[in-house]
């Protein structure tokens, strides 16, 4: 699984159906004897740990690394050789890497299936699956929803995958960002040509939120900027607080892939519309479904 486009709507629906089953009933030892290889070349909390939790809840085991300084990467080993080696020890691999295209490259050298857990600023397809699952649980259907994507839309890989999937399911998309962090033209062009969705672009969150069914906030990603000065110019450009939430409708969903820095105030956490920790929990069940389907223990 390298891109969200690798999956049809029917396949996504099967993942959501199975994720719902796991969420309600748990799982037996369906993956007993199976091993998940975990290769995280970038820091991660939710993605890495939810994959580990998912595999362990399924009765399988996990091996891998989250610190390349403890591996032969520090000695100069290339990505292809690392992935070839890890694949020899496991049945399925998940990789996060700072370089775009790294997951695709890994899949070409690995002898087992590879799941992309984020490749640079390109895509984060499993995050998209759990986002869609969370929306469907709370809104029943994605079709016709007005989804506002706000923050770092240039480097935010989560919104690149999510925008494509939302458009394919019939949602309307509004993008709110500073000029320096607009959604890449390659994404908006695809949305318009492939899915016939006209992306609305705004600068003011306070006005965009009034008609939003879902507000999807993203962190301004300091690690993607060329200098601290560039980051400082935009780091506090959008902050969701009680005042912003008061302008939104009472059924709007407030989502965030996490981690947050200061783009959502802590005083919003008690708002029933803030569901980003539910969103994070859903990552476990969606990834359980994905693992079991890829390994063929479910069909």
Backbone as CSV, one residue per row, in Angstrom:
resi,resn,N_x,N_y,N_z,CA_x,CA_y,CA_z,C_x,C_y,C_z
1,UNK,0.854,-1.182,0.000,0.000,0.000,0.000,0.887,1.226,0.000
2,UNK,1.040,1.827,-1.166,1.935,2.970,-1.305,1.151,4.272,-1.371
3,UNK,-0.003,4.231,-2.014,-0.827,5.418,-2.197,-2.279,5.077,-1.917
4,UNK,-3.064,6.071,-1.495,-4.481,5.831,-1.273,-5.158,5.431,-2.581
5,UNK,-4.584,5.838,-3.695,-5.153,5.490,-5.000,-4.986,4.008,-5.331
6,UNK,-4.200,3.284,-4.529,-4.048,1.843,-4.721,-5.329,1.085,-4.369
7,UNK,-6.262,1.747,-3.668,-7.452,1.083,-3.183,-8.709,1.623,-3.850
8,UNK,-9.588,0.722,-4.242,-10.883,1.108,-4.802,-11.841,1.453,-3.663
9,UNK,-12.956,2.070,-4.009,-13.970,2.386,-3.000,-14.485,1.114,-2.332
10,UNK,-14.627,0.053,-3.124,-15.100,-1.228,-2.583,-14.105,-1.788,-1.566
11,UNK,-12.827,-1.678,-1.870,-11.800,-2.170,-0.942,-11.768,-1.336,0.327
12,UNK,-11.923,-0.028,0.185,-11.967,0.850,1.359,-13.154,0.489,2.241
13,UNK,-14.313,0.243,1.624,-15.505,-0.119,2.388,-15.287,-1.416,3.158
14,UNK,-14.568,-2.372,2.558,-14.285,-3.633,3.256,-13.365,-3.386,4.450
15,UNK,-12.385,-2.513,4.285,-11.495,-2.166,5.397,-12.304,-1.543,6.535
16,UNK,-13.218,-0.631,6.200,-14.022,0.042,7.217,-14.961,-0.941,7.920
17,UNK,-15.532,-1.863,7.154,-16.426,-2.871,7.720,-15.682,-3.741,8.732
18,UNK,-14.489,-4.161,8.354,-13.698,-5.014,9.238,-13.176,-4.229,10.439
19,UNK,-12.786,-2.972,10.224,-12.333,-2.121,11.330,-13.444,-1.947,12.361
20,UNK,-14.668,-1.763,11.874,-15.813,-1.634,12.777,-16.026,-2.909,13.582
21,UNK,-15.845,-4.050,12.916,-15.978,-5.338,13.611,-14.937,-5.472,14.713
22,UNK,-13.697,-5.127,14.401,-12.631,-5.206,15.404,-12.880,-4.229,16.552
23,UNK,-13.388,-3.050,16.222,-13.649,-2.038,17.249,-14.716,-2.509,18.224
24,UNK,-15.715,-3.211,17.701,-16.819,-3.669,18.541,-16.517,-4.966,19.271
25,UNK,-15.808,-5.877,18.601,-15.685,-7.233,19.136,-14.261,-7.667,19.472
26,UNK,-13.261,-6.865,19.109,-11.891,-7.299,19.310,-11.489,-8.335,18.276
27,UNK,-10.410,-9.057,18.542,-9.912,-10.033,17.571,-9.365,-11.264,18.280
28,UNK,-9.439,-12.375,17.562,-8.783,-13.590,18.029,-7.322,-13.530,17.568
29,UNK,-6.590,-14.589,17.766,-5.186,-14.638,17.360,-5.062,-14.934,15.870
30,UNK,-5.634,-14.043,15.058,-5.715,-14.280,13.621,-4.356,-14.232,12.932
31,UNK,-3.435,-13.467,13.511,-2.105,-13.328,12.906,-1.026,-14.011,13.745
32,UNK,-1.426,-15.004,14.503,-0.455,-15.751,15.298,0.625,-16.349,14.388
33,UNK,1.868,-16.134,14.766,2.976,-16.640,13.966,3.442,-15.686,12.888
34,UNK,2.722,-14.594,12.680,3.096,-13.590,11.679,3.895,-12.466,12.344
35,UNK,4.782,-11.848,11.548,5.649,-10.791,12.077,5.529,-9.541,11.214
36,UNK,5.310,-8.410,11.874,5.296,-7.109,11.212,6.673,-6.465,11.359
37,UNK,7.295,-6.102,10.245,8.550,-5.359,10.264,8.255,-3.872,10.288
38,UNK,8.839,-3.163,11.242,8.534,-1.750,11.464,9.798,-0.916,11.257
39,UNK,9.826,-0.134,10.166,11.018,0.669,9.828,10.651,2.149,9.840
40,UNK,10.950,2.817,10.947,10.613,4.232,11.078,11.888,5.075,11.082
41,UNK,12.123,5.718,9.927,13.283,6.578,9.758,12.994,8.001,10.222
42,UNK,11.736,8.262,10.592,11.315,9.552,11.123,10.570,9.318,12.434
43,UNK,10.548,10.321,13.331,9.817,10.167,14.594,8.334,9.917,14.366
44,UNK,7.733,9.135,15.255,6.307,8.852,15.178,5.818,8.383,16.536
45,UNK,4.621,8.798,16.889,3.965,8.275,18.083,2.782,7.419,17.665
46,UNK,1.725,8.067,17.152,0.483,7.373,16.841,0.623,6.327,15.735
47,UNK,1.261,6.687,14.624,1.325,5.742,13.506,2.110,4.494,13.887
48,UNK,3.290,4.695,14.436,4.121,3.544,14.784,3.472,2.685,15.867
49,UNK,3.046,3.321,16.952,2.512,2.551,18.072,1.165,1.914,17.745
50,UNK,0.358,2.562,16.906,-0.921,1.946,16.550,-0.708,0.747,15.638
51,UNK,0.298,0.790,14.756,0.633,-0.389,13.958,1.091,-1.528,14.865
52,UNK,1.932,-1.199,15.842,2.406,-2.232,16.772,1.237,-2.807,17.575
53,UNK,0.378,-1.906,18.076,-0.787,-2.347,18.843,-1.702,-3.210,17.992
54,UNK,-1.900,-2.795,16.741,-2.770,-3.545,15.831,-2.250,-4.969,15.638
55,UNK,-0.954,-5.113,15.367,-0.390,-6.440,15.126,-0.459,-7.299,16.380
56,UNK,-0.190,-6.702,17.536,-0.215,-7.465,18.781,-1.635,-7.868,19.161
57,UNK,-2.626,-7.004,18.892,-4.021,-7.346,19.151,-4.486,-8.492,18.255
58,UNK,-3.852,-8.601,17.093,-4.169,-9.692,16.164,-3.409,-10.975,16.495
59,UNK,-2.565,-10.917,17.531,-1.832,-12.100,17.960,-0.481,-12.275,17.305
60,UNK,-0.058,-11.273,16.507,1.236,-11.353,15.852,2.337,-10.670,16.636
61,UNK,3.517,-10.630,16.047,4.681,-10.011,16.687,5.224,-8.885,15.822
62,UNK,6.077,-8.055,16.441,6.650,-6.888,15.763,8.149,-6.870,15.988
63,UNK,8.883,-6.552,14.910,10.310,-6.261,15.067,10.642,-5.061,14.188
64,UNK,11.708,-4.380,14.538,12.081,-3.228,13.725,12.834,-2.179,14.508
65,UNK,12.770,-0.948,14.029,13.526,0.134,14.661,12.790,1.464,14.481
66,UNK,13.077,2.387,15.403,12.562,3.753,15.301,13.688,4.765,15.453
67,UNK,14.911,4.253,15.525,16.097,5.098,15.663,17.190,4.526,14.770
68,UNK,17.429,5.178,13.649,18.386,4.630,12.679,19.816,4.649,13.190
69,UNK,20.077,5.392,14.262,21.440,5.419,14.806,21.829,4.080,15.410
70,UNK,20.847,3.216,15.633,21.137,1.890,16.183,21.198,0.822,15.090
71,UNK,21.112,1.243,13.837,21.106,0.303,12.717,22.306,0.561,11.802
72,UNK,22.429,-0.266,10.774,23.523,-0.105,9.817,23.335,1.082,8.886
73,UNK,22.178,1.741,8.977,21.984,2.988,8.231,23.055,3.993,8.641
74,UNK,23.414,3.975,9.912,24.446,4.882,10.412,25.800,4.590,9.776
75,UNK,25.994,3.367,9.318,27.250,2.984,8.676,27.246,3.261,7.175
76,UNK,26.095,3.741,6.684,26.012,4.066,5.266,25.211,3.095,4.426
77,UNK,24.520,2.156,5.068,23.724,1.193,4.311,22.608,1.908,3.559
78,UNK,22.388,1.524,2.311,21.350,2.164,1.501,19.974,1.608,1.862
79,UNK,18.939,2.366,1.496,17.567,1.987,1.825,17.203,0.626,1.240
80,UNK,17.594,0.378,-0.005,17.253,-0.887,-0.656,17.795,-2.082,0.125
81,UNK,19.030,-1.979,0.603,19.624,-3.093,1.346,18.962,-3.274,2.709
82,UNK,18.617,-2.167,3.370,17.926,-2.256,4.660,16.588,-2.956,4.488
83,UNK,15.861,-2.580,3.445,14.537,-3.164,3.226,14.615,-4.633,2.807
84,UNK,15.610,-4.967,1.990,15.806,-6.378,1.618,16.035,-7.225,2.868
85,UNK,16.854,-6.720,3.760,17.202,-7.457,4.968,16.009,-7.607,5.889
86,UNK,15.316,-6.488,6.156,14.161,-6.540,7.054,13.087,-7.468,6.506
87,UNK,12.889,-7.441,5.190,11.868,-8.290,4.569,12.141,-9.773,4.792
88,UNK,13.412,-10.112,4.957,13.760,-11.521,5.173,13.324,-12.013,6.549
89,UNK,13.032,-11.062,7.447,12.718,-11.422,8.831,11.236,-11.300,9.175
90,UNK,10.406,-10.884,8.215,9.016,-10.607,8.557,8.079,-10.989,7.407
91,UNK,6.788,-10.841,7.665,5.766,-11.197,6.675,5.136,-9.966,6.021
92,UNK,5.341,-8.815,6.607,4.741,-7.561,6.162,5.563,-6.427,6.742
93,UNK,5.762,-5.350,5.958,6.570,-4.239,6.447,5.802,-2.936,6.396
94,UNK,6.067,-2.068,7.373,5.557,-0.706,7.358,6.751,0.235,7.451
95,UNK,6.774,1.259,6.601,7.919,2.159,6.567,7.487,3.616,6.588
96,UNK,8.191,4.418,7.391,8.095,5.880,7.327,9.490,6.409,7.041
97,UNK,9.546,7.351,6.082,10.853,7.850,5.640,10.723,9.307,5.214
98,UNK,11.748,10.121,5.418,11.650,11.545,5.058,11.664,11.834,3.565
99,UNK,12.052,10.869,2.746,12.161,11.117,1.302,10.925,10.648,0.549
100,UNK,10.419,11.504,-0.328,9.293,11.132,-1.170,9.700,9.986,-2.100
101,UNK,8.809,9.032,-2.251,9.097,7.890,-3.113,9.799,6.744,-2.413
102,UNK,10.133,6.923,-1.145,10.881,5.892,-0.416,10.068,4.604,-0.244
103,UNK,8.779,4.735,-0.005,7.947,3.542,0.168,7.846,2.751,-1.134
104,UNK,7.695,3.467,-2.231,7.637,2.801,-3.543,8.942,2.073,-3.825
105,UNK,10.065,2.746,-3.551,11.368,2.119,-3.750,11.497,0.869,-2.886
106,UNK,11.070,0.958,-1.645,11.149,-0.182,-0.733,10.357,-1.366,-1.258
107,UNK,9.185,-1.085,-1.821,8.337,-2.158,-2.323,8.965,-2.885,-3.504
108,UNK,9.844,-2.191,-4.218,10.502,-2.797,-5.375,11.621,-3.752,-4.967
109,UNK,12.133,-3.596,-3.744,13.229,-4.450,-3.275,12.797,-5.462,-2.219
110,UNK,11.708,-5.181,-1.532,11.257,-6.078,-0.469,10.543,-7.295,-1.047
111,UNK,10.680,-8.396,-0.387,10.038,-9.640,-0.827,8.692,-9.859,-0.144
112,UNK,8.259,-8.901,0.672,6.967,-8.982,1.360,6.194,-7.693,1.088
113,UNK,4.878,-7.662,1.354,4.101,-6.440,1.146,4.620,-5.274,1.987
114,UNK,4.513,-4.069,1.435,5.001,-2.856,2.110,3.847,-1.867,2.277
115,UNK,3.724,-1.313,3.469,2.734,-0.277,3.753,3.456,1.048,3.970
116,UNK,3.009,2.071,3.271,3.574,3.408,3.398,2.980,4.104,4.620
117,UNK,3.825,4.414,5.599,3.398,5.131,6.803,3.811,6.597,6.747
118,UNK,4.059,7.088,5.522,4.451,8.482,5.334,5.774,8.571,4.625
119,UNK,5.758,9.147,3.403,7.025,9.330,2.677,7.221,10.815,2.375
120,UNK,8.030,11.444,3.219,8.295,12.871,3.065,7.000,13.662,3.110
121,UNK,6.849,14.610,2.170,5.634,15.405,2.104,4.638,14.862,1.104
122,UNK,4.807,13.617,0.663,3.987,13.083,-0.421,2.638,12.552,0.068
123,UNK,2.642,11.391,0.725,1.378,10.776,1.109,1.468,10.074,2.459
124,UNK,0.298,9.838,3.033,0.168,9.070,4.277,-1.150,8.303,4.183
125,UNK,-1.192,7.255,3.358,-2.463,6.608,3.026,-3.204,5.956,4.181
126,UNK,-2.500,5.382,5.162,-3.240,4.747,6.260,-3.882,5.798,7.164
127,UNK,-3.283,6.980,7.248,-3.924,8.076,7.974,-5.235,8.457,7.282
128,UNK,-5.204,8.475,5.966,-6.416,8.775,5.207,-7.509,7.766,5.499
129,UNK,-7.160,6.495,5.555,-8.158,5.460,5.835,-8.796,5.663,7.207
130,UNK,-7.994,5.959,8.217,-8.584,6.143,9.549,-9.371,7.446,9.624
131,UNK,-8.955,8.463,8.856,-9.720,9.714,8.801,-11.093,9.477,8.185
132,UNK,-11.118,8.759,7.068,-12.383,8.467,6.393,-13.281,7.604,7.276
133,UNK,-12.702,6.629,7.942,-13.450,5.769,8.851,-14.095,6.595,9.959
134,UNK,-13.345,7.535,10.507,-13.853,8.390,11.583,-14.984,9.282,11.089
135,UNK,-14.825,9.845,9.904,-15.884,10.691,9.335,-17.146,9.866,9.094
136,UNK,-16.989,8.690,8.515,-18.153,7.858,8.199,-18.855,7.384,9.473
137,UNK,-18.103,7.133,10.532,-18.727,6.734,11.795,-19.586,7.857,12.372
138,UNK,-19.155,9.087,12.164,-19.847,10.235,12.750,-20.848,10.897,11.817
139,UNK,-20.648,10.725,10.510,-21.510,11.402,9.530,-22.235,10.439,8.585
140,UNK,-22.025,9.160,8.747,-22.647,8.130,7.904,-22.084,8.102,6.483
141,UNK,-22.067,9.263,5.830,-21.594,9.316,4.448,-20.665,10.508,4.251
142,UNK,-19.729,10.363,3.332,-18.802,11.451,2.996,-19.385,12.345,1.899
143,UNK,-20.216,11.748,1.059,-20.748,12.459,-0.106,-21.502,13.720,0.302
144,UNK,-21.153,14.821,-0.349,-21.839,16.083,-0.120,-21.331,16.895,1.053
145,UNK,-20.410,16.347,1.840,-19.868,17.099,2.979,-18.938,18.201,2.491
146,UNK,-18.923,19.317,3.224,-17.958,20.380,2.972,-16.820,20.200,3.969
147,UNK,-15.679,19.784,3.479,-14.520,19.529,4.336,-13.505,20.658,4.158
148,UNK,-13.186,21.324,5.255,-12.204,22.402,5.239,-10.865,21.847,5.691
149,UNK,-9.866,21.925,4.819,-8.498,21.515,5.140,-7.709,22.774,5.458
150,UNK,-7.118,22.839,6.651,-6.493,24.086,7.088,-5.092,23.871,7.632
151,UNK,-4.200,24.793,7.280,-2.846,24.792,7.836,-1.786,24.601,6.784
152,UNK,-0.912,23.636,7.028,0.202,23.356,6.116,-0.261,22.381,5.047
153,UNK,-0.757,22.911,3.949,-1.268,22.068,2.874,-0.198,21.758,1.833
154,UNK,0.942,22.410,1.947,2.045,22.166,1.011,2.849,20.936,1.430
155,UNK,3.265,20.899,2.675,4.103,19.809,3.166,3.292,18.736,3.900
156,UNK,2.047,19.027,4.229,1.235,18.095,5.017,0.788,16.896,4.213
157,UNK,1.516,15.800,4.323,1.229,14.619,3.489,-0.148,14.042,3.796
158,UNK,-0.632,14.234,5.036,-1.945,13.679,5.371,-3.036,14.283,4.494
159,UNK,-2.963,15.598,4.243,-4.032,16.241,3.465,-3.925,15.926,1.975
160,UNK,-2.748,15.583,1.493,-2.599,15.220,0.084,-3.384,13.933,-0.202
161,UNK,-3.188,12.930,0.628,-3.922,11.673,0.465,-5.409,11.875,0.737
162,UNK,-5.715,12.623,1.788,-7.103,12.794,2.197,-7.911,13.536,1.144
163,UNK,-7.345,14.591,0.568,-8.062,15.367,-0.448,-8.454,14.488,-1.630
164,UNK,-7.550,13.628,-2.054,-7.828,12.746,-3.185,-8.968,11.778,-2.861
165,UNK,-8.919,11.217,-1.667,-9.945,10.254,-1.276,-11.300,10.928,-1.091
166,UNK,-11.316,12.087,-0.462,-12.567,12.811,-0.247,-13.237,13.164,-1.564
167,UNK,-12.429,13.648,-2.497,-12.965,14.017,-3.811,-13.566,12.810,-4.510
168,UNK,-12.892,11.675,-4.395,-13.386,10.462,-5.018,-14.687,9.969,-4.423
169,UNK,-14.965,10.382,-3.182,-16.198,9.970,-2.504,-17.282,11.042,-2.561
170,UNK,-17.028,12.125,-3.295,-18.076,13.117,-3.507,-18.137,14.258,-2.530
171,UNK,-17.080,14.481,-1.750,-17.065,15.614,-0.823,-16.625,16.885,-1.540
172,UNK,-17.011,18.029,-0.988,-16.518,19.323,-1.447,-15.354,19.732,-0.563
173,UNK,-14.342,20.372,-1.163,-13.112,20.672,-0.426,-12.822,22.169,-0.444
174,UNK,-12.580,22.707,0.748,-12.144,24.094,0.904,-10.766,24.083,1.539
175,UNK,-9.824,24.788,0.941,-8.450,24.832,1.437,-8.176,26.198,2.063
176,UNK,-7.697,26.179,3.297,-7.349,27.407,4.003,-5.877,27.328,4.396
177,UNK,-5.079,28.230,3.869,-3.647,28.205,4.155,-3.032,29.557,3.822
178,UNK,-1.855,29.853,4.383,-1.120,31.028,3.919,-0.611,30.773,2.504
179,UNK,-0.336,31.810,1.735,0.111,31.632,0.345,1.314,30.714,0.208
180,UNK,2.209,30.756,1.207,3.431,29.952,1.137,3.174,28.451,1.300
181,UNK,1.986,28.110,1.817,1.712,26.711,2.157,0.458,26.180,1.469
182,UNK,0.181,26.680,0.286,-0.987,26.250,-0.468,-0.878,24.784,-0.889
183,UNK,-2.009,24.196,-1.122,-2.049,22.822,-1.638,-1.275,22.771,-2.950
184,UNK,-0.394,21.776,-3.141,0.379,21.682,-4.386,-0.519,21.627,-5.613
185,UNK,-0.054,22.275,-6.663,-0.823,22.313,-7.906,-1.045,20.912,-8.459
186,UNK,-0.097,20.017,-8.239,-0.254,18.651,-8.735,-1.480,17.974,-8.116
187,UNK,-1.776,18.312,-6.848,-2.939,17.730,-6.172,-4.225,18.383,-6.666
188,UNK,-4.256,19.715,-6.694,-5.481,20.406,-7.117,-5.826,20.091,-8.571
189,UNK,-4.813,19.973,-9.404,-5.059,19.635,-10.814,-5.687,18.255,-10.941
190,UNK,-5.184,17.310,-10.176,-5.736,15.953,-10.200,-7.177,15.953,-9.693
191,UNK,-7.448,16.729,-8.653,-8.798,16.801,-8.107,-9.771,17.325,-9.154
192,UNK,-9.320,18.328,-9.882,-10.189,18.955,-10.875,-10.376,18.095,-12.119
193,UNK,-9.289,17.463,-12.568,-9.361,16.682,-13.802,-9.931,15.287,-13.586
194,UNK,-9.483,14.609,-12.556,-9.912,13.225,-12.336,-11.266,13.145,-11.653
195,UNK,-11.473,13.997,-10.627,-12.685,13.891,-9.823,-13.696,15.011,-10.096
196,UNK,-13.322,15.947,-10.972,-14.216,17.046,-11.345,-14.629,17.882,-10.125
197,UNK,-13.708,18.040,-9.183,-13.957,18.830,-7.980,-13.231,20.163,-8.092
198,UNK,-13.961,21.240,-7.946,-13.350,22.564,-7.947,-12.985,22.925,-6.507
199,UNK,-11.709,23.037,-6.237,-11.234,23.323,-4.890,-11.400,24.811,-4.593
200,UNK,-12.069,25.121,-3.488,-12.226,26.509,-3.052,-11.057,26.864,-2.152
201,UNK,-10.404,27.988,-2.401,-9.268,28.419,-1.588,-9.632,29.698,-0.839
202,UNK,-9.348,29.701,0.462,-9.611,30.861,1.306,-8.410,31.143,2.185
203,UNK,-8.356,32.377,2.683,-7.292,32.757,3.609,-7.782,32.839,5.048
204,UNK,-9.081,33.102,5.235,-9.633,33.329,6.566,-10.356,32.087,7.086
205,UNK,-9.856,31.542,8.175,-10.485,30.370,8.778,-11.842,30.723,9.372
206,UNK,-11.976,31.897,9.966,-13.208,32.290,10.641,-14.407,32.312,9.701
207,UNK,-14.164,32.613,8.429,-15.264,32.604,7.461,-15.477,31.210,6.877
208,UNK,-14.402,30.479,6.642,-14.513,29.146,6.044,-15.220,28.163,6.963
209,UNK,-15.053,28.342,8.264,-15.580,27.372,9.222,-17.107,27.441,9.343
210,UNK,-17.705,28.535,8.919,-19.154,28.722,9.079,-19.969,27.671,8.348
211,UNK,-19.493,27.229,7.213,-20.228,26.246,6.410,-19.568,24.875,6.409
212,UNK,-18.660,24.644,7.335,-17.905,23.389,7.339,-18.662,22.267,8.043
213,UNK,-18.649,21.089,7.429,-19.123,19.878,8.096,-17.974,19.207,8.851
214,UNK,-16.783,19.375,8.299,-15.564,18.857,8.926,-14.479,19.920,8.804
215,UNK,-13.819,20.221,9.915,-12.630,21.083,9.897,-11.438,20.202,10.231
216,UNK,-10.545,20.050,9.260,-9.371,19.182,9.420,-8.143,20.074,9.539
217,UNK,-7.669,20.238,10.769,-6.511,21.084,11.029,-5.213,20.293,10.858
218,UNK,-4.160,20.995,10.443,-2.839,20.371,10.345,-1.788,21.255,10.986
219,UNK,-0.746,20.611,11.427,0.387,21.298,12.047,1.258,21.967,10.983
220,UNK,1.753,23.161,11.275,2.767,23.769,10.420,4.068,23.021,10.698
221,UNK,4.579,22.330,9.696,5.654,21.360,9.916,7.037,22.012,9.871
222,UNK,7.514,22.328,11.034,8.799,23.020,11.184,9.938,22.282,10.495
223,UNK,9.891,20.939,10.540,10.992,20.140,10.003,11.095,20.191,8.487
224,UNK,10.062,20.691,7.808,10.084,20.748,6.346,10.604,22.084,5.810
225,UNK,10.812,23.055,6.698,11.219,24.378,6.252,12.737,24.485,6.113
226,UNK,13.148,25.372,5.196,14.572,25.554,4.936,15.300,26.327,6.017
227,UNK,14.567,27.163,6.770,15.204,27.970,7.822,14.187,28.268,8.916
228,UNK,14.672,28.542,10.135,13.775,28.914,11.243,12.981,30.184,10.941
229,UNK,13.580,31.086,10.161,12.912,32.341,9.825,11.672,32.106,8.971
230,UNK,11.781,31.178,7.997,10.632,30.846,7.145,9.501,30.259,7.980
231,UNK,9.849,29.396,8.907,8.849,28.774,9.778,8.179,29.809,10.681
232,UNK,8.980,30.722,11.228,8.457,31.727,12.167,7.397,32.624,11.528
233,UNK,7.490,32.816,10.225,6.541,33.695,9.526,5.121,33.136,9.520
234,UNK,4.994,31.822,9.576,3.677,31.210,9.396,3.219,30.311,10.551
235,UNK,4.033,30.118,11.565,3.763,29.091,12.565,2.465,29.309,13.355
236,UNK,2.055,30.538,13.525,0.829,30.803,14.288,-0.275,31.399,13.422
237,UNK,-0.267,31.071,12.147,-1.207,31.731,11.228,-2.661,31.326,11.481
238,UNK,-2.883,30.085,11.957,-4.250,29.643,12.235,-4.287,28.917,13.575
239,UNK,-5.194,29.344,14.434,-5.366,28.702,15.733,-6.862,28.523,15.981
240,UNK,-7.272,27.283,16.231,-8.664,27.011,16.565,-8.831,27.153,18.073
241,UNK,-9.671,28.102,18.464,-9.977,28.329,19.871,-11.490,28.392,20.040
242,UNK,-11.940,28.752,21.222,-13.379,28.794,21.477,-14.088,29.791,20.574
243,UNK,-13.414,30.878,20.261,-14.023,31.890,19.399,-14.276,31.323,17.997
244,UNK,-13.285,30.625,17.456,-13.460,30.009,16.133,-14.570,28.966,16.181
245,UNK,-14.584,28.148,17.229,-15.590,27.096,17.340,-16.991,27.670,17.484
246,UNK,-17.102,28.859,18.044,-18.421,29.477,18.195,-19.025,29.879,16.857
247,UNK,-18.203,29.999,15.837,-18.675,30.372,14.500,-19.099,29.150,13.685
248,UNK,-18.740,27.960,14.164,-19.038,26.725,13.436,-20.394,26.164,13.842
249,UNK,-20.950,25.316,12.985,-22.242,24.718,13.330,-22.064,23.646,14.395
250,UNK,-23.155,23.326,15.061,-23.079,22.453,16.238,-22.752,21.012,15.904
251,UNK,-22.820,20.637,14.641,-22.524,19.257,14.241,-21.208,19.110,13.490
252,UNK,-20.446,20.173,13.415,-19.161,20.101,12.727,-18.207,19.177,13.480
253,UNK,-17.378,18.460,12.747,-16.336,17.633,13.353,-15.005,18.381,13.281
254,UNK,-14.295,18.434,14.390,-12.951,19.012,14.416,-11.953,17.867,14.491
255,UNK,-11.139,17.749,13.429,-10.182,16.650,13.334,-8.758,17.174,13.198
256,UNK,-7.807,16.314,13.524,-6.382,16.656,13.435,-5.606,15.343,13.420
257,UNK,-4.641,15.178,12.508,-3.888,13.924,12.477,-2.928,13.780,13.659
258,UNK,-2.653,14.890,14.355,-1.729,14.932,15.488,-0.305,14.555,15.036
259,UNK,0.732,15.054,15.672,0.677,15.864,16.887,0.284,17.310,16.612
260,UNK,-0.336,17.929,17.583,-0.615,19.353,17.472,0.475,20.120,18.217
261,UNK,0.666,21.353,17.848,1.607,22.219,18.559,0.777,23.294,19.268
262,UNK,0.347,24.306,18.506,-0.532,25.310,19.112,-1.679,25.695,18.191
263,UNK,-1.933,24.869,17.156,-2.983,25.207,16.196,-4.393,24.856,16.691
264,UNK,-4.490,24.075,17.775,-5.763,23.855,18.454,-5.535,24.110,19.940
265,UNK,-6.259,25.086,20.491,-6.105,25.422,21.904,-6.600,24.284,22.790
266,UNK,-5.971,24.124,23.930,-6.360,23.065,24.858,-7.781,23.244,25.364
267,UNK,-8.258,24.487,25.393,-9.613,24.723,25.916,-10.701,24.238,24.963
268,UNK,-10.303,23.767,23.782,-11.264,23.219,22.830,-11.472,21.714,23.058
269,UNK,-10.569,21.092,23.787,-10.610,19.631,23.951,-11.933,19.130,24.531
270,UNK,-12.573,19.934,25.377,-13.823,19.514,26.004,-15.031,19.676,25.092
271,UNK,-14.850,20.309,23.949,-15.934,20.491,22.984,-16.272,19.134,22.361
272,UNK,-17.542,18.765,22.361,-17.939,17.453,21.851,-17.627,17.275,20.371
273,UNK,-17.386,18.390,19.662,-17.067,18.321,18.238,-15.606,17.978,17.991
274,UNK,-14.770,18.085,19.026,-13.340,17.786,18.896,-13.135,16.279,19.036
275,UNK,-12.841,15.606,17.935,-12.800,14.133,17.940,-11.429,13.593,17.560
276,UNK,-10.375,14.411,17.713,-9.071,13.964,17.213,-8.454,12.835,18.022
277,UNK,-8.853,12.664,19.297,-8.331,11.516,20.030,-9.123,10.244,19.705
278,UNK,-10.394,10.392,19.399,-11.163,9.275,18.842,-10.563,8.857,17.502
279,UNK,-10.201,9.843,16.730,-9.548,9.632,15.425,-8.273,8.802,15.596
280,UNK,-7.456,9.176,16.588,-6.198,8.451,16.831,-6.461,7.010,17.250
281,UNK,-7.465,6.799,18.094,-7.818,5.442,18.520,-8.271,4.597,17.337
282,UNK,-9.034,5.200,16.431,-9.520,4.459,15.265,-8.383,3.944,14.392
283,UNK,-7.215,4.561,14.505,-6.056,4.106,13.744,-5.701,2.668,14.049
284,UNK,-5.907,2.242,15.286,-5.602,0.863,15.659,-6.495,-0.107,14.890
285,UNK,-7.799,0.160,14.871,-8.757,-0.773,14.267,-8.644,-0.800,12.744
286,UNK,-8.402,0.361,12.151,-8.222,0.416,10.698,-6.953,-0.335,10.302
287,UNK,-5.900,-0.173,11.072,-4.643,-0.851,10.745,-4.728,-2.343,11.036
288,UNK,-5.520,-2.739,12.011,-5.789,-4.168,12.209,-6.446,-4.749,10.967
289,UNK,-7.439,-4.041,10.464,-8.150,-4.518,9.273,-7.217,-4.614,8.078
290,UNK,-6.399,-3.592,7.904,-5.484,-3.561,6.770,-4.476,-4.707,6.841
291,UNK,-3.914,-4.934,8.018,-2.937,-6.009,8.201,-3.563,-7.367,7.901
292,UNK,-4.732,-7.622,8.468,-5.336,-8.945,8.296,-5.752,-9.204,6.852
293,UNK,-6.180,-8.159,6.154,-6.557,-8.313,4.743,-5.336,-8.537,3.864
294,UNK,-4.267,-7.773,4.112,-3.058,-7.923,3.306,-2.423,-9.305,3.522
295,UNK,-2.449,-9.781,4.754,-1.844,-11.084,5.039,-2.763,-12.247,4.659
296,UNK,-4.007,-11.922,4.275,-4.906,-12.957,3.803,-5.585,-13.767,4.877
297,UNK,-5.537,-13.320,6.138,-6.236,-14.057,7.189,-7.712,-13.704,7.195
298,UNK,-8.050,-12.601,6.520,-9.445,-12.227,6.243,-9.560,-11.916,4.756
299,UNK,-10.754,-11.986,4.207,-10.932,-11.661,2.804,-12.139,-10.755,2.615
